[in-house]
């Protein structure tokens, strides 16, 4: 839709005027008011009111204009009537000998007994501007941000800090900042219990601990590794950089989504590791020198934090398994699952069958992967199943326009058959495909933008074995380390930023593709990722369902279809944008949270602005309301809602509230703006909405001028009945 530039008016002080909200304990409740949802037998809640009309409203254009001509955005977690939430933990709270990290993402609750268990939380990244400006107030100590920025002014904020002498004061300041930033990433485990009043509280058990970006650096709590990449980590004749640690690994960071196994372990996905270490590798799978990713700081970012510690880059970008109940377990990186920008992981666990593990690479043009174990599952609850991840094969998904597909193995003898640039959605007239650099002595990657350049590449390299160096075990390790670029080389389909892979009770795989627009280093296949009106650059995203042939986890072929499409109703969408994490309830219905970019929220000059803040949704997977989407929650200002998880009794929905105040920082004096939006009714009639938007965030304290803090919440009904009804 075309949005006209609007005049912004700033109002300082408390919100004035009437409100549509009903205060219920810790949360705001916003019913539809006149916008009554379609009758349904499946909803256990009254959908909340979003800033734009939805098809489920079932009201006339005139009623929509009247109902939506004004809208008030709230800096709180907005829930349906009769729901509330409790804060479980927030950034800076004590966890073991460390603290609760920043930007909590995926979470998992493993019940150890009735109303008790371990909550495992990922900490993805730090929001540079907000983290720096609130760190001292939240953590209680200062860091030398301004001194370092001043010292690096001439080099535009960049420096190879590792090369500085150990007694250099600047190096020590960079170490101090980098340590604290990496401590706020990684994994956290906290023990919790539900009281008689339905509230969840922490119990501070001996198992409570942090696995951070520097675990092992000083405390000896190294992470372990398994699979073919270990042959690369431990080889003595490395072409590139050697951290002298062999199979041991310092820390885990950029931990985004994840998954939980039936045997009680949690997998954590290292996603945008390229922010801290260099992504490309040499032909033998070894790392480039740390100078390739220098430390960097300005007013909004702090990256390259692995540089000063000289971290080996090929040890990041993996799936990390941890047993929450074992206080001595600091994680294992299973390299058979591949090294790429992992967003999530789904486990297909069927007794008598191989283990199937699905994951996606969250980048524009990223792939869908499946690992199949060599051995079979005997007991799904046996913790020995973790050993199944030590032998098997990793495959990439090839999607065909007719709804069929196949799995391509990432192994030595797989033929080179690169994705063609012409298959990819263009950005500014260019559609690059990143392939392993044909100059294998130099290593790294090269961008190809013309189809006519691909035949010579295929002539030079026949199979994946030709692209990598070493003995067969080392070559397989190098392929897995270079998985994304190896997958491009063998023709695995480039997709639309896959964010979650979730297995339905019937074995169907659901995948969220959050954005169909291309980026500088790639984009989705234009024949697969098509908008409802034929768009081949479609920002709003999809949810796909994928069924393996014969419902066999080890199948080499599958069928796929789009289950739900994002976008405005007038565009053919369901009213949400940029789907992200998924969760199934006890009835097999789907719950989804959205991941719109922070800078677009409530901006009338950006297409995503009409959607307001990020939200959580309910999507029935069967019955008369299948195909509809119902809004359940709206996040505070600048946030992303992540990691939904239901307790077994369906009475609690755990949810991560990530990066409040990321775009505008601390909300000062309850400031807000009045903004004007041009909207359309579901029938296409244009109208003007006056929207009141808080500037910055004070969540979760909701106290004026207090710093925003990422936090995990427990959502429940006020009467403590089930959020969903468990069918017998």
QUINOR-V932637 format. One record per backbone hydrogen bond with DSSP energy under -0.5 kcal/mol. NH is the residue of the N-H (numbers start at 1). CO is the residue of the C=O. Records with the same first field share a line. If there is no record, write none. Layout:
BEGIN
NH->CO  CO
END
This chain:
BEGIN
3->1
4->2
9->674
11->672
13->669
22->29
23->21
24->27
27->24
28->77
29->22
30->79
35->32
36->34
38->56
47->45
48->631
49->30
50->48
57->54
58->55
64->60
65->61
66->62
67->63
68->64
69->65
71->690
73->71  692
76->74
78->76  634
79->28
80->632
83->80
84->716
86->714
88->86  712
89->712
91->710
92->100
93->90
95->98
98->95
100->93
102->184
105->122
106->256
108->120
110->108  118
111->109
112->116
113->116
116->113
117->192
118->110
119->190
120->108  118
121->188
122->106
123->186
124->103  122
128->126
129->300
131->127
132->128
133->129
134->130
135->131
138->134
139->135
140->135  136
145->143
148->144
149->145
150->146
151->147
152->148
153->150
156->153
157->152
158->155
159->295
161->159
163->160
164->161
168->165
172->168
173->169
174->170
175->171
176->172
177->173
178->174
179->175
180->176
181->177
182->178
183->179
184->180
185->182
186->123
187->211
188->121
189->209
190->119
192->117
193->201
194->115
195->193  199
198->195
201->193
203->191
204->191
208->205
209->189
211->187
212->210
213->182  185
215->212
217->214
218->214
222->220
223->249
224->331
226->333
230->227
231->228
232->228  229
233->229
234->230
235->231  232
241->287
248->245
249->223
251->215  249
252->212
254->124
255->123
256->254  269
257->343
259->267
261->265
264->261
266->322
267->259
268->320
269->257
270->268  318
271->254  269
273->271
275->272
276->273
277->273
282->286
283->440
285->282
287->241
288->280
292->289
293->290
295->159
296->303
297->157
298->301
303->296
304->275
306->276
307->304
310->307
311->306
313->311
315->312
316->313
320->268
321->332
322->266
324->322
326->323
327->325
329->326
330->328
332->321
333->224
334->319  332
335->226  333
337->334
338->335
339->480
340->317  338
342->270  340
343->360
344->360
345->258
346->358
348->346  356
349->347
350->348
352->377
353->350
355->375
356->348
357->371
358->346
359->369
360->344
361->367
362->341  360
363->361
365->363  495
366->363
369->359
370->395
371->357
372->393
373->355
374->391
377->353
382->379
385->382
386->383
387->384
388->385
389->386
390->387
391->388
393->372
395->370
396->408
397->368
398->406
399->397
400->404
403->400
405->558
406->398
407->556
408->396  406
409->407
410->394
411->409
414->411
416->462
417->415  489
419->488
423->420
424->421
425->524
427->430
430->427
433->448
435->433  446
437->444
440->438
443->439
444->281
446->435
448->433
453->450
454->451
455->451
457->453
458->454
459->455
460->456
461->457
464->414
465->412
466->463
467->464
468->464  465
469->283
475->471
476->472
477->473
478->474
479->475
480->476
481->477
482->478
483->480
484->339
486->482
487->483
488->484
489->485
490->486
491->488
492->487
493->397
495->366
497->363  495
498->361
499->512
500->512
502->510
504->502  508
507->504
509->546
510->502  508
511->544
512->500
513->511  542
514->497  512
515->496
516->538
519->522
522->519
525->494
526->423
528->525
529->525
530->528
531->535
534->531
538->516
539->537
541->538
542->513
543->564
544->511
545->561
546->509
547->559
548->546
549->557
551->548
552->549
553->551
555->552
558->405
559->547
560->403
561->545
563->543  561
564->543
566->541
567->576
571->568
572->568  569
573->568
574->565
575->567
578->540
579->540
580->593
583->591
585->589
588->585
590->619
591->583
592->617
593->581
594->615
595->578
600->597
601->598
603->600
604->602
606->603
609->606
610->607
611->608
612->609
614->639
616->633
617->592
618->630
619->590
626->623
627->620
628->625
630->618
632->616
633->616
634->78
635->614
639->636
640->658
641->594
642->656
645->654
647->652
650->647
653->715
654->645  652
655->713
656->642
657->711
658->640  656
661->637
662->659
665->661
667->697
668->666
669->667
671->668
672->11
673->693
674->9
675->673  691
677->689
679->677  687
681->685
684->681
687->679
689->677
690->69
691->675  689
692->71
693->673  691
695->671
696->694
697->665
701->698
702->698
703->698
705->667
706->703
709->699
711->657
712->89
713->655
714->86
715->653  713
716->84
717->721
718->82
720->717
723->650
724->650
726->724
727->725
END
